[in-house]
Amino acid sequence: MEKIGDQLNIDTPELVAIEMPVAGIGSRFIAILVDSLILGGALFLVFILSAVILPALGLFGLTSASWGAGIFFLIYFLLVWGYFALFEAFGHGQTPGKHVAKIRVIHQSGRGITFFESLARNLVRYADFLPFFYGVGIAAMFMSRRSQRLGDMVAGTLVVREREADAPTWGEPSSRTFTAPAVAASSPMPQPQPAQSGSGVWGGPPHLRVVLPAPALAKLSAGDLEVLENFFTRRFDMDLATRSALAGRIASALCAKSGLVIPPDTSVETFLEAVAHQFRELGRMS
């Protein structure tokens, strides 16, 4: 496993490299802010309900009031200790805040996290919170090569960004295939722009540094793009072996159909992202 810039490269057992953009402090701050507002609102609502209901239950006797207090305490406990753990475990690594920030929690091997891993990282959350609003957690992220807070280190998890998928702009059925003449009549494929750092390397996400021949892309159809989008949506929920095997099968099928070749030093998933991105551009220009 290696981190280059904000990209985390994970080598699978099949020696297939998977590149993941690591979430930074900014996106994680947005996520925790949204989650804190939601959790705070829920706790406030529980407090208001308990203040209204418990005195009313007291009119029916001490036993009823005790049961009511126990139920409200349980609800409060589940909210405080279960909000993050349950959402991340059963929401594909995302809380509502992480969904807004377009980030998710995964295991450092690249697969989705289990309930026990989610529970472990969130039990340590309160140590990360010290001395106030994640002071320890932020310090740990600065010192970690993979931007991990203490909870991530304990559970072996990472927080990664999701790449936004551009929606296709055409309304044709999935059986339509873009033809080479249509591509030739359109404007040239946009080329990647060099980084401004003066280092001479291309900037931006890895798939934007890959340039594929337009005539080969033109042999693909909207149905092929749908297959790619389905894979991008589901890949974080797959174990690493299944994910790399599926990516390889999709890439082989696309190459056989179009004549595309995976460029040297390009991972399979980066190649698939480049195909999807540049195929969408063809759709916009046609």
N, C-alpha and C positions, 0 to 999 in steps of 0.2 A: 504494500500500500504506500502510495507516495502522493504528496500534495504539491501541486505546481500552481502558484498564484492562488486563485480561489477554486481551482479544480482539484478534486480528489480522484486519483487513479487507483482502482482496485483490480488486482490481477486475480482472475478466477482460477479454479483448479484446472480448467481447460486451456489456461494461458491466454484467455481473451480479456483484454483490458476494458474496464468499464469506467467511464468518466462521469463524475458527479460534481455539480457546483455546490460548494459548501456554503451554508447560510451564515451571513455575518451578523454582527451585533445589531445593526440597524433593523433588519427584517425580524430578528428575534425579539427586539424591543417592541416593535409594532404588534407582534403576536401576543406577547405577555401583557401588553397594555389592553388589547381587546379582551383577552381572557380574564384579566383582573376586573374589568368593568362588568363583564357578564357574571362572573362569580360573585363580585360584590353586590350586584343587583339581586342575584338569587338569595344570598345570605340576608340581605335587607328585607326581602319579601318574607323569608322564613321568620325573621324576627318580628315583623309586623303581625303575621298570622299567629305566632305563638302568644304575642301580647294580647290578642283579641280572643283567641280560642281557649287558652289555659284558664283564665279567670272564669269563663263560662263553664268549663268542665268542673271547676271547683264547686260549682253549685250542686253537682251530682255526687259529691263526696270526694274524699281524699284519694281513694283508689283510682277514680277516673282521672283526676288531675295528675297523679303520678304516672299513669300510663301515657297520658298526653305529653307530659314533659319528656318521658323516655323516647317517644316517637319523634318529637322535634329534635331531641339531642342526636338521635340516629341520623336524621335527615341532615342536620348540621355537620356531623362527622363525615358522612358520605360526600357531601359537597366539598368540604375542605380537603379531605384526603383522597377522594375518588375522582374529582373533576378531571384532572390532568391524566391520571393513570388510566381511567376507563375510556376516555375519548381517544387517547393515543393507542391503546391496545385494540380497541374495536372500531376505530375510525381511520384505519390504515395509516397510523402515525400522525394524525392531525387532530388538533383541537379546533374549535371555531376560530380562534385567533390565528392559528397556524394556517388554516384554510384561507383566511383573509390575506395573510402575508405571503401565501403561496410557498410555504415551506413544510417539511414533514420530517419525522423522526424515523430513522432506519437503523438496523444493526450495522456495525462497522464492516461486516462481510458483504453488505449490499442488499440483504434480504429485509423483509418487514420485521418489526419487533413483536415479541410475544408479550402476553400479559405480565409475566414475571419480570421481564426486562423493563417494561413500562413502569411497573410498580417500584422496582429498584431505583430507577433514575428519578422518580418523583418523591420517594421517601427521603432522598438526599437533597431534594429541592430546598428544604428549609435551612439546611446548612449553607447552600448557595445563596440564600436570601440575605444572610448576615453580612455586615451589621445592619444594613437597610437596603432594600430594593436591589438585591442580587449583587451586592458589592463583591462578595467572595466569588460568585459565579463569573462575573465579568473579568475579574483578575485571572481566574483560571483559564478563561477563553483566550485572553491575551497571551498567556504563557503556553497554551497548547498549540501544537502544529496543526491540529484538526478542529480548532475552535470548539473544544469540548469544555463544558462546565463539569463540576465534580460528579454530578449525577450521571452524566454521559460516560465519564471515565469508569465509574463503578459498574454501570450496566453494559458497557461496551457498545454504546450507541453514538450516532452522529445526527446532526440536523442539516439537511440539504435543501437547496432551492429547487423548485420545479420550474422547468423551462416552459414558458408560455407557448402554446401552440396556436399559430395563426390559422384562423378559420378560412377554408377555401371560399372564394367569392363567386364561383360559378354555380349555376343551378341545374346543371346537366345531370342525368342519371349516371350511376356508377359504371355503366357499360361503355360510356364514351371514352374514346382514346384520343389523346392529342396527337396530331399528325405532324410530321416533319415540315411540310409546307407551311402550316400555321405557325410553327416556331420560327421558321426562316423569315416570315413576313413581319414578325414582331420585332421590338427593339432588343438590343443585346442584353444578355443576362447580366444583372448587376454584379460587379466584382467586389470582393472584400476590400476594405480600406485599411491601409497600414496604420499600425499603432503610432501614437504621437510621442512615444517615449524616446524615439531615436534609436531603439535597439535593433530595428530592421525586421522584427517579427510581426506577423499579422496580429491585430488586436481582436477582441471579442471572443465569444464562445467558440470552442474547437470546431463545431460543424460549419461555422461561417468561414473558416479558413480552407474549406474543401471546395474545389470548383469541379463540377461534373459536366460532361458534354451534353448540351441541350438536345441534340438529335436522339441520343439514347434515352434521356428523360421523357422525350415525347412519345416513346413507345409504351409508357406506363399509363394506367387509367386511374380515375377517381376511386375505383374500388381498391387499387393498390394503396392509395393514400389512406383509405379507411382502415386497412389492415395495419398500417404503420401507426395511425392514431390510437387504435385499440391497444397495440403493444405499448406505446408510450404511457397510456393511461394505467395499464395494469402492471408495468414492470416492477414497481417498487413493492408490490404485493407478492412477487414470486421469490422463491429461493434462488440462490445465485446460479446453481447448475441449470435449473429450468430456464432462467432468464437468458443466460448466455447461449443455451442450445436453441431456444426459440429465435433469438436475434440472428443466430447463424443460419437457421433455416429460411427465415424471411429474406435475409441478404442474398442467400444462394438463389432463391426463387426470382428475386428482382433482377439479379445479374443475368440469370439465364434468359429472362424475358426481354431485357432491354439491351444487353451487351455491356452494361456498366461493369467497371472493375474497381474493387476497393483500393484506394490509393495507398502507397506505402506509408508506414508509420501512422495509420489511421485505424482506430478501433472500430469494431463492427457497429456498435451503437452510434458512434459519431457519424459513420457513413450513412446509417439509416436516417439520422436527424438531418444530415445534409441533403439526402434524397427528398425527404418530406418538405424541407424548406424551399429548395430550388424548384420542386414540382409545383408548389403553391405559387411561386413567382411566375411560372409558365402559365398557370391558370389565370392570373391577373392580367397578363399581357396578351392572352389570346382573345 
